[in-house]
Every structure is written in C-alpha cells, then in structure tokens.
Amino acid sequence: QVQLVESGGGSVQAGDSLRVSCTASGPALTRYRVGWFRQAPGLEREFVAAISWSTGTEYYADSVKGRFTISRDNAKNTVYLQMNSLNSEDTAVYYCAGVPDFRAYDHNPGTYDYWGQGTQVTVSS
C-alpha cells in the first residue's frame, strides 16, 4: 500500500513562491498517477495538478495554469508542486493523492485511492 507524506507548506506573502513535496513509501510510484488537491475552509476539496509517473503527462486546473508546476523525482519517489505568484486565493491545505495509472484520467478527488495528511499553505496579501 502506498503511503504519502506531504511537506514544505508554510506562510508566505502574495507574489512569493513555495514548493511542496509529496514523498511516497511502500511501492514505487512508477505505475501511479499522483495528484495535488487543496481544500480551503468551508469549501470542497479541489483539483490542482496531476502527473502520470509513467508518461510524465501533466494536468493543471485552469486557476493555477502558468503559475504552478508539477514534477517528479524517480530516485526520491517524490512529487513536487512548485507554486509561483501566489495569492490569497491559494490559501488552503494541500494534499497529494495517488491512483493507479491504468485508470482513466479523472480529476475528481473521489477517484484517488491514497492520500497524505496535508500541508498548510497560507498566503497573506
């Protein structure tokens, strides 16, 4: 079973950058698609970005396209989310999640099997 642990969250100012990490233990992520989701207080969990480990295909929500970049490090079994030009609307708990890559792509969080505990990102204006 895949276990995911997020790290790298924190408090920043609007316009700053931040990188969060998702490190997996257990099976290697080579057959998984890993996604980043976020949830702000009172709102539903929403898709942010995802990457297919096997093909490297990247997916982004329109709200972060051009500002956020998802990437992977095979040797470290880690997925990163580089976040630039942050604004107050990016404030949320950020979660990473995994799903076997053979399943059809779907950004609905309910389709992901494995979840981390989340890391808080707070952007002050």
Secondary structure, DSSP 8 states (H G I E B T S, - for coil): --EEEEE--EEEETT--EEEEEEEESS-GGGEEEEEEEE-TTS--EEEEEEETTT--EEE-TTTTTTEEEEEETTTTEEEEEE-S--GGG-EEEEEEEEETTS-----GGG--EE---EEEEEE-
